[in-house]
Amino acid sequence: MAKHPSKGGSPDRRFRDQIEAALADGVALEDLTLHLTLRDVSLLSRDPAVPMTDISYTNGVMRFLGVKVEKGGVDVSSLAGARAG
């Protein structure tokens, strides 16, 4: 599981590369979950630099680049399901 501090820049910048790397390593999209702090959820959804097509909502579930987002309940935002390496 990859972790990054929830401080210092847009969650888009912090997690886009991790998601793309995990997919390139063969991790299935449905095996990835972004656990975001409430602050990072707010930053991500309000960031004007994030294309609208990169964030979606289906059946009340937020997704970023197709990855399910779990909102809150964590002190540090992280991407779960990515292979450590």
GULUM-377007 format. One record per residue: x, z, y of N, C-alpha, C, O, CB in turn; residue in one letter; chain; residue number from 1. Coordinates in nm, 3 decimals. Glycine has a CB too. Layout:
ATOM,n_px,n_pz,n_py,ca_px,ca_pz,ca_py,c_px,c_pz,c_py,o_px,o_pz,o_py,cb_px,cb_pz,cb_py,type,mol,seq
ATOM,X,Z,Y,X,Z,Y,X,Z,Y,X,Z,Y,X,Z,Y,a,A,NUM
...
END
This chain:
ATOM,n_px,n_pz,n_py,ca_px,ca_pz,ca_py,c_px,c_pz,c_py,o_px,o_pz,o_py,cb_px,cb_pz,cb_py,type,mol,seq
ATOM,0.085,0.000,-0.117,0.000,0.000,0.000,0.090,0.000,0.123,0.178,0.085,0.136,-0.097,0.123,0.000,m,A,1
ATOM,0.068,-0.094,0.213,0.146,-0.106,0.335,0.082,-0.023,0.444,-0.040,-0.019,0.458,0.160,-0.252,0.379,a,A,2
ATOM,0.165,0.044,0.522,0.113,0.126,0.631,0.185,0.092,0.759,0.304,0.060,0.760,0.127,0.276,0.599,k,A,3
ATOM,0.112,0.100,0.867,0.167,0.082,1.001,0.103,0.185,1.091,-0.014,0.216,1.075,0.144,-0.063,1.054,h,A,4
ATOM,0.181,0.238,1.187,0.119,0.331,1.281,0.006,0.265,1.356,0.010,0.144,1.382,0.223,0.384,1.380,p,A,5
ATOM,-0.095,0.343,1.390,-0.209,0.286,1.462,-0.180,0.275,1.611,-0.269,0.237,1.688,-0.333,0.371,1.439,s,A,6
ATOM,-0.060,0.306,1.652,-0.022,0.292,1.792,0.065,0.168,1.808,0.129,0.123,1.713,0.052,0.420,1.843,k,A,7
ATOM,0.066,0.114,1.928,0.160,0.008,1.958,0.110,-0.132,1.929,0.154,-0.195,1.833,0.282,0.030,1.883,g,A,8
ATOM,0.020,-0.180,2.011,-0.020,-0.318,1.999,-0.151,-0.338,1.928,-0.212,-0.245,1.874,0.084,-0.394,1.930,g,A,9
ATOM,-0.191,-0.460,1.930,-0.319,-0.500,1.872,-0.316,-0.490,1.720,-0.216,-0.526,1.658,-0.354,-0.643,1.915,s,A,10
ATOM,-0.424,-0.443,1.659,-0.432,-0.444,1.514,-0.423,-0.587,1.459,-0.377,-0.608,1.347,-0.562,-0.378,1.467,p,A,11
ATOM,-0.465,-0.685,1.537,-0.454,-0.825,1.498,-0.308,-0.857,1.469,-0.276,-0.910,1.362,-0.510,-0.918,1.608,d,A,12
ATOM,-0.221,-0.827,1.561,-0.079,-0.856,1.544,-0.019,-0.776,1.429,0.065,-0.828,1.355,-0.003,-0.826,1.672,r,A,13
ATOM,-0.061,-0.652,1.413,-0.005,-0.566,1.310,-0.048,-0.603,1.169,0.029,-0.585,1.075,-0.042,-0.424,1.336,r,A,14
ATOM,-0.170,-0.656,1.152,-0.220,-0.678,1.017,-0.232,-0.824,0.977,-0.239,-0.853,0.857,-0.352,-0.615,1.004,f,A,15
ATOM,-0.234,-0.916,1.071,-0.246,-1.059,1.037,-0.133,-1.102,0.944,-0.158,-1.165,0.841,-0.245,-1.145,1.165,r,A,16
ATOM,-0.008,-1.069,0.979,0.106,-1.108,0.895,0.101,-1.043,0.758,0.134,-1.106,0.658,0.238,-1.072,0.965,d,A,17
ATOM,0.059,-0.915,0.753,0.050,-0.846,0.624,-0.054,-0.911,0.534,-0.031,-0.928,0.414,0.015,-0.698,0.646,q,A,18
ATOM,-0.168,-0.947,0.590,-0.273,-1.011,0.512,-0.226,-1.147,0.461,-0.243,-1.179,0.344,-0.401,-1.027,0.597,i,A,19
ATOM,-0.166,-1.225,0.549,-0.118,-1.357,0.509,-0.009,-1.347,0.402,-0.005,-1.428,0.310,-0.064,-1.433,0.630,e,A,20
ATOM,0.080,-1.247,0.414,0.186,-1.227,0.315,0.127,-1.186,0.180,0.172,-1.234,0.076,0.286,-1.120,0.363,a,A,21
ATOM,0.028,-1.099,0.181,-0.035,-1.055,0.057,-0.101,-1.173,-0.014,-0.090,-1.188,-0.135,-0.138,-0.944,0.084,a,A,22
ATOM,-0.170,-1.257,0.063,-0.235,-1.375,0.005,-0.131,-1.471,-0.050,-0.152,-1.530,-0.157,-0.322,-1.445,0.110,l,A,23
ATOM,-0.020,-1.488,0.021,0.088,-1.576,-0.026,0.151,-1.522,-0.155,0.201,-1.599,-0.237,0.195,-1.592,0.082,a,A,24
ATOM,0.149,-1.389,-0.172,0.202,-1.326,-0.293,0.104,-1.332,-0.409,0.134,-1.286,-0.519,0.238,-1.181,-0.265,d,A,25
ATOM,-0.013,-1.389,-0.385,-0.109,-1.404,-0.492,-0.213,-1.294,-0.503,-0.290,-1.291,-0.599,-0.038,-1.414,-0.619,g,A,26
ATOM,-0.218,-1.204,-0.406,-0.320,-1.100,-0.407,-0.452,-1.164,-0.367,-0.460,-1.239,-0.269,-0.282,-0.982,-0.310,v,A,27
ATOM,-0.556,-1.135,-0.442,-0.688,-1.191,-0.414,-0.747,-1.126,-0.290,-0.732,-1.006,-0.268,-0.782,-1.172,-0.535,a,A,28
ATOM,-0.813,-1.206,-0.209,-0.874,-1.158,-0.086,-0.965,-1.039,-0.111,-0.965,-0.943,-0.034,-0.954,-1.271,-0.019,l,A,29
ATOM,-1.044,-1.045,-0.220,-1.137,-0.935,-0.249,-1.067,-0.807,-0.293,-1.131,-0.701,-0.300,-1.235,-0.979,-0.355,e,A,30
ATOM,-0.937,-0.814,-0.324,-0.862,-0.694,-0.362,-0.800,-0.623,-0.241,-0.743,-0.515,-0.255,-0.752,-0.731,-0.460,d,A,31
ATOM,-0.812,-0.683,-0.124,-0.756,-0.625,-0.002,-0.864,-0.550,0.076,-0.979,-0.593,0.082,-0.693,-0.734,0.087,l,A,32
ATOM,-0.825,-0.439,0.136,-0.913,-0.363,0.224,-0.831,-0.311,0.341,-0.724,-0.253,0.322,-0.984,-0.246,0.148,t,A,33
ATOM,-0.882,-0.331,0.460,-0.820,-0.273,0.579,-0.888,-0.141,0.609,-1.009,-0.136,0.633,-0.830,-0.370,0.702,l,A,34
ATOM,-0.812,-0.034,0.607,-0.862,0.098,0.645,-0.817,0.120,0.789,-0.699,0.144,0.813,-0.811,0.213,0.548,h,A,35
ATOM,-0.911,0.112,0.883,-0.876,0.119,1.024,-0.929,0.247,1.088,-1.038,0.294,1.056,-0.929,-0.002,1.098,l,A,36
ATOM,-0.849,0.300,1.180,-0.898,0.410,1.262,-1.009,0.354,1.350,-1.017,0.234,1.373,-0.782,0.473,1.348,t,A,37
ATOM,-1.095,0.442,1.399,-1.201,0.396,1.488,-1.143,0.330,1.612,-1.200,0.235,1.665,-1.292,0.513,1.529,l,A,38
ATOM,-1.030,0.381,1.659,-0.962,0.321,1.775,-0.922,0.177,1.745,-0.944,0.087,1.827,-0.837,0.405,1.815,r,A,39
ATOM,-0.863,0.154,1.627,-0.820,0.019,1.592,-0.938,-0.075,1.571,-0.929,-0.194,1.603,-0.734,0.023,1.467,d,A,40
ATOM,-1.049,-0.024,1.517,-1.169,-0.107,1.503,-1.215,-0.154,1.641,-1.248,-0.271,1.660,-1.284,-0.029,1.431,v,A,41
ATOM,-1.216,-0.061,1.735,-1.258,-0.095,1.871,-1.161,-0.195,1.935,-1.205,-0.293,1.996,-1.266,0.032,1.957,s,A,42
ATOM,-1.031,-0.170,1.921,-0.932,-0.262,1.978,-0.944,-0.402,1.918,-0.940,-0.501,1.990,-0.790,-0.208,1.955,l,A,43
ATOM,-0.960,-0.409,1.787,-0.968,-0.538,1.720,-1.091,-0.615,1.764,-1.083,-0.735,1.793,-0.968,-0.519,1.569,l,A,44
ATOM,-1.205,-0.548,1.767,-1.329,-0.619,1.799,-1.340,-0.654,1.947,-1.422,-0.738,1.984,-1.447,-0.536,1.758,s,A,45
ATOM,-1.261,-0.591,2.032,-1.267,-0.620,2.176,-1.148,-0.703,2.227,-1.143,-0.737,2.345,-1.273,-0.491,2.253,r,A,46
ATOM,-1.055,-0.735,2.140,-0.935,-0.809,2.180,-0.972,-0.954,2.209,-1.013,-1.027,2.118,-0.826,-0.801,2.069,d,A,47
ATOM,-0.958,-0.997,2.335,-0.995,-1.135,2.369,-0.903,-1.239,2.305,-0.938,-1.357,2.300,-0.994,-1.153,2.519,p,A,48
ATOM,-0.788,-1.198,2.256,-0.695,-1.292,2.193,-0.733,-1.321,2.047,-0.681,-1.416,1.989,-0.554,-1.237,2.200,a,A,49
ATOM,-0.821,-1.240,1.988,-0.863,-1.262,1.849,-0.976,-1.364,1.848,-1.081,-1.342,1.908,-0.909,-1.128,1.783,v,A,50
ATOM,-0.954,-1.476,1.779,-1.061,-1.576,1.772,-1.188,-1.518,1.709,-1.180,-1.440,1.613,-1.014,-1.699,1.693,p,A,51
ATOM,-1.303,-1.555,1.762,-1.430,-1.503,1.711,-1.447,-1.534,1.563,-1.513,-1.458,1.491,-1.546,-1.562,1.790,m,A,52
ATOM,-1.389,-1.642,1.517,-1.403,-1.680,1.376,-1.324,-1.590,1.281,-1.345,-1.593,1.160,-1.360,-1.823,1.356,t,A,53
ATOM,-1.231,-1.510,1.335,-1.149,-1.422,1.252,-1.220,-1.293,1.215,-1.179,-1.224,1.122,-1.020,-1.390,1.323,d,A,54
ATOM,-1.328,-1.259,1.287,-1.405,-1.139,1.259,-1.547,-1.180,1.222,-1.610,-1.260,1.291,-1.406,-1.042,1.383,i,A,55
ATOM,-1.595,-1.125,1.112,-1.732,-1.155,1.070,-1.801,-1.028,1.023,-1.737,-0.928,0.990,-1.733,-1.262,0.958,s,A,56
ATOM,-1.932,-1.035,1.022,-2.015,-0.924,0.975,-2.117,-0.981,0.877,-2.193,-1.071,0.912,-2.085,-0.848,1.094,y,A,57
ATOM,-2.117,-0.930,0.755,-2.214,-0.972,0.655,-2.270,-0.847,0.588,-2.196,-0.764,0.537,-2.148,-1.067,0.550,t,A,58
ATOM,-2.402,-0.836,0.588,-2.469,-0.720,0.528,-2.413,-0.588,0.579,-2.398,-0.493,0.503,-2.456,-0.725,0.376,n,A,59
ATOM,-2.382,-0.584,0.708,-2.332,-0.462,0.770,-2.185,-0.432,0.746,-2.136,-0.326,0.784,-2.411,-0.349,0.724,g,A,60
ATOM,-2.113,-0.525,0.682,-1.972,-0.505,0.652,-1.888,-0.592,0.744,-1.908,-0.714,0.752,-1.941,-0.536,0.503,v,A,61
ATOM,-1.795,-0.529,0.815,-1.703,-0.602,0.901,-1.590,-0.658,0.815,-1.541,-0.592,0.724,-1.647,-0.512,1.015,m,A,62
ATOM,-1.549,-0.780,0.846,-1.434,-0.843,0.780,-1.342,-0.902,0.886,-1.387,-0.957,0.986,-1.480,-0.952,0.680,r,A,63
ATOM,-1.212,-0.889,0.860,-1.111,-0.948,0.946,-1.030,-1.043,0.859,-0.968,-1.001,0.761,-1.019,-0.838,1.013,f,A,64
ATOM,-1.030,-1.171,0.894,-0.966,-1.276,0.816,-1.015,-1.274,0.672,-0.942,-1.309,0.579,-0.813,-1.259,0.819,l,A,65
ATOM,-1.142,-1.234,0.653,-1.201,-1.230,0.520,-1.178,-1.100,0.445,-1.232,-1.081,0.336,-1.150,-1.341,0.440,g,A,66
ATOM,-1.098,-1.009,0.503,-1.066,-0.882,0.439,-1.167,-0.776,0.484,-1.192,-0.760,0.603,-0.920,-0.837,0.472,v,A,67
ATOM,-1.224,-0.704,0.389,-1.319,-0.598,0.419,-1.252,-0.490,0.503,-1.139,-0.451,0.476,-1.377,-0.537,0.289,k,A,68
ATOM,-1.324,-0.443,0.606,-1.274,-0.338,0.694,-1.353,-0.210,0.669,-1.476,-0.209,0.678,-1.284,-0.381,0.843,v,A,69
ATOM,-1.281,-0.104,0.638,-1.339,0.031,0.628,-1.311,0.099,0.761,-1.195,0.113,0.802,-1.279,0.113,0.506,e,A,70
ATOM,-1.417,0.142,0.828,-1.405,0.199,0.962,-1.394,0.351,0.959,-1.479,0.419,0.902,-1.524,0.157,1.048,k,A,71
ATOM,-1.288,0.402,1.020,-1.272,0.547,1.037,-1.233,0.618,0.909,-1.213,0.557,0.804,-1.399,0.606,1.090,g,A,72
ATOM,-1.222,0.751,0.921,-1.188,0.833,0.807,-1.040,0.836,0.774,-1.000,0.894,0.674,-1.261,0.786,0.689,g,A,73
ATOM,-0.958,0.772,0.858,-0.813,0.772,0.837,-0.743,0.806,0.967,-0.794,0.779,1.076,-0.764,0.635,0.783,v,A,74
ATOM,-0.624,0.867,0.954,-0.543,0.899,1.072,-0.453,0.782,1.111,-0.414,0.769,1.227,-0.459,1.022,1.046,d,A,75
ATOM,-0.421,0.698,1.012,-0.332,0.584,1.034,-0.395,0.462,0.967,-0.434,0.468,0.851,-0.188,0.612,0.977,v,A,76
ATOM,-0.403,0.354,1.039,-0.458,0.231,0.984,-0.362,0.172,0.881,-0.240,0.179,0.896,-0.487,0.129,1.097,s,A,77
ATOM,-0.420,0.114,0.774,-0.335,0.054,0.670,-0.410,-0.056,0.597,-0.533,-0.062,0.598,-0.287,0.162,0.570,s,A,78
ATOM,-0.331,-0.141,0.532,-0.385,-0.246,0.446,-0.365,-0.200,0.302,-0.251,-0.177,0.260,-0.316,-0.385,0.472,l,A,79
ATOM,-0.472,-0.187,0.228,-0.464,-0.145,0.087,-0.482,-0.266,-0.002,-0.556,-0.359,0.030,-0.571,-0.037,0.055,a,A,80
ATOM,-0.415,-0.264,-0.114,-0.427,-0.371,-0.212,-0.312,-0.468,-0.210,-0.296,-0.546,-0.303,-0.553,-0.446,-0.189,g,A,81
ATOM,-0.229,-0.465,-0.105,-0.113,-0.552,-0.097,-0.003,-0.495,-0.184,0.016,-0.374,-0.191,-0.064,-0.568,0.049,a,A,82
ATOM,0.069,-0.583,-0.250,0.180,-0.540,-0.335,0.295,-0.492,-0.247,0.331,-0.558,-0.149,0.227,-0.655,-0.429,r,A,83
ATOM,0.351,-0.377,-0.282,0.470,-0.326,-0.210,0.588,-0.412,-0.249,0.600,-0.453,-0.364,0.497,-0.174,-0.241,a,A,84
ATOM,0.673,-0.437,-0.154,0.788,-0.518,-0.192,0.870,-0.546,-0.078,0.972,-0.613,-0.089,0.749,-0.644,-0.256,g,A,85
END
